[in-house]
Amino acid sequence: CDVQTLGDPVPGEDGKHCQCLVKHNSLFEKQLNPMLLSEKLADKEGSRLIASCDIFEASRSKGPEDQALWEAVEPFCSEAWEEDAAQDTSLKAGPHRLAFSSLQKLMQARIDARFAKNYDRLVGEDGWLPRAFVNYYAGAPGSKHANMTEQLIRSVHMFSEAPIIVLHLGSRTPDSWTAERFPQLLLVHAAPMEPDAHRSFNFNKLRSFLISRAKTGVELDSDQFVGPGVDYMFEMSEKEITKDTPLPILPVHFYSFTQADTPNNIWWKRYCPDPPACQRHTMRWSHAHPTWTFYSLPFLGRWLRRHFRDEQLPASSDQVGKLAALAVAKIPEDEDLLNVATWEEKGTKQWCKFDNDYHEFVDMLSWTPQDGERTTTGDIGTDPKFYPHGAAKAFWTAHNCKDPAATAKMLDEIEKRYKQGLYPKSTITYKGRFWQSGSQLREAYPDLPCIF
């Protein structure tokens, strides 16, 4: 189902979609995303509903995690909230909002029947995972995206003890994904956004954070893999993302994307009315690979709500000057939204770079014990406002892994060298050397803006 095969009947229309004729009781039907089936049939096939407005509301008073989640999802779930919002001018929905009934459906998800035992083993009695990687994808079995996602799943099983939730938003998943092969995998199905939503597929990323019910989460795109030491990311997230500092934290981007670089982006009239100072631009552009704890869920729900209800940040004035209004639904992508949201709420915490281009892992593979703490790995490039001396890196995840075969080969090589003791024990790098911990790096460079 693509324009190369079928042609493009309505050029420029972004709501096009395919429909398939499915024979009842066929193998193809049994392999379909259960969220595309009737409730009766999905239940019959053994795919349990594990996320929904009813489930979240019923649990809302059980613990602090459930309270935070309900605060995040109530606008997607509660008719009473929607009625109250209609009387509140600060919550006014715009003409490009998603229907309330659609918002409710976006909170629903089912565990794949093949992974029900994994779910029962890994998820606590409270319905939460203590720690989890979270991914979202769509793509037919054998497609590039399915194969990239498989290598990501494989890497988690190689180098982590944590489970990985894969939120599937397509039609079918590979038969070769089994609980026996991937005991840390929770394959979860959700329905895609409706064609008339006119929202980027990547906003399903924020949706996956709410559905997953992970007390501490690390987001992974399908074109990533994880490497040795990655589980430290959960520890650092739990240390830095707390009740007092609840915002999710994103890694510094390799490129700064300032007002001078992208002057036509709609948000600069709000966050940089005073160029070149840009005082409301509180931190360098971040890459959309956040980590979070349950304390972050209200923030994530709030900004997804604003986007899906087409709300507007009102114009205002402060000591900086006049801040332009901003229609949140006009922010085109998840990365843009997460950066804008962080600036709006005056966030300043940023991870150093842990999602490096996979080609850079060659530096880790060329290391030998004789090199000791020395490395030729370069730092993230400087910028005059936030990082005049560049930013540190850690090779806990790779990004831009678009060739599944090349990824598989690199993972095999990393695993082999790691087991042989020919891989750095710590992959934190800055100023030409390895650092054994984030605290050691901080002690040596207390003014480094990013943290590990």
Secondary structure as UniProt FT lines:
FT   HELIX           3..6
FT   TURN            11..12
FT   TURN            14..15
FT   TURN            24..25
FT   HELIX           27..30
FT   HELIX           34..36
FT   HELIX           39..44
FT   TURN            45..46
FT   STRAND          49..51
FT   HELIX           53..58
FT   TURN            59..61
FT   HELIX           64..77
FT   HELIX           79..86
FT   HELIX           89..91
FT   TURN            95..96
FT   HELIX           100..105
FT   TURN            106..107
FT   STRAND          109..111
FT   HELIX           113..115
FT   HELIX           116..122
FT   TURN            125..126
FT   STRAND          129..137
FT   TURN            141..142
FT   HELIX           144..159
FT   STRAND          164..168
FT   TURN            175..176
FT   TURN            179..181
FT   TURN            183..184
FT   STRAND          185..189
FT   HELIX           195..197
FT   HELIX           201..203
FT   HELIX           204..212
FT   STRAND          214..219
FT   TURN            222..223
FT   STRAND          225..226
FT   TURN            228..231
FT   HELIX           232..240
FT   STRAND          251..252
FT   TURN            259..261
FT   TURN            263..264
FT   TURN            266..267
FT   HELIX           268..271
FT   TURN            275..277
FT   TURN            279..280
FT   STRAND          291..293
FT   HELIX           294..296
FT   HELIX           297..308
FT   TURN            309..310
FT   STRAND          312..313
FT   STRAND          316..318
FT   TURN            319..320
FT   STRAND          321..323
FT   STRAND          326..327
FT   HELIX           328..330
FT   HELIX           334..344
FT   TURN            345..346
FT   STRAND          353..357
FT   HELIX           358..361
FT   HELIX           362..365
FT   HELIX           369..371
FT   TURN            372..373
FT   TURN            384..386
FT   TURN            388..389
FT   STRAND          393..399
FT   HELIX           404..419
FT   TURN            420..421
FT   STRAND          428..430
FT   TURN            431..432
FT   STRAND          433..435
FT   HELIX           438..444
FT   TURN            446..447
//
